[in-house]
Amino acid sequence: MSNLNGLINTIISDPAFPEDVAWKYRSFVANEVMLQEGEIGKSLFWVLEGNLRVSVHVSLEERRKVRPGICDLGPGDIFGEVCLYKSSIRTAYVTAVTDGNVLEIDEASLSNYLDEHPAQGYLFYKGLFEILILRLTNGNQRVESLLAWGLKVHDIERHLSAN
């Protein structure tokens, strides 16, 4: 991920990608909700300092809901990438665990910049693809673990044939 971090530093240093138009610094304090599941997103975030937790709502029963953490983010991590090429609905909550800072990057400005700088665009999306593959792999492993746990807890083995 360090390659993507270096590339983001290069992009924000470019006069063609001006601060306060294309990107801005944003501070946060512990327990602050940075993103809410279901809101419209128009930016990508890069964590500079501090720690954040990504969580989602899960309905256990008709009136019982929990919001488990699905991963933690720290310096160098990105989030909000689902909204990169068009504004879309945020798929999770992101809440600050500690105080810190992020860089908020406008999705339309970044898209235009990467279109105008195809070599950087290729490297950016290559780095983003690597992050998404890692997240997908980790998610698959969690699903497998939860499935195995659920099968064990509910004693499913006794219902399976010995074939």
Steps between C-alpha positions, in 0.01 A plus 500: 500500500801730539509544120146640509593726792795642305280551196235685704777724638613571142145578387422740786833676442412569137379860441243350259334338805444801729440484874153613618361418154614146423595401855512623858629400841236390746557440871293262709459422869443166672142371458424738212301337221691578181263322259152362545368194324233607250619859445607618156877501462703726273850457637783262577692520829865431574590452868798710606485458879276314743284192489150443371255207507281388211166351607162403353149448637400138543143400584495202737129491556201712408585780743854413601791651310873515565778693333809277500838625387616332182849651485722771645686763300821683582758729341541430128161330460229629268123481523203629305636359173156363403407858403795560267335526160154607602328612813350196663358386831753431774501132590632528858555726798849630572550617858814648656662283767760768579561861403669547164501643148397390156538643156158527331526477121215611275398210275424714193830689526697178543322334209575797272862516615557129439339526155742784415799311644452141375834366629414612853143380446625153411725486808224636724247240387758223509569588867129529573438162334764341728325648806159378384634148433646490852171621649304243300736220609471605866121523467482152349709362786267662754193355328659153500585529870150620589344222294717236671412646840128504418508140378679390817275695736187357339646147489444475125744207469243261642272584206762439235545163336825311550557467123 
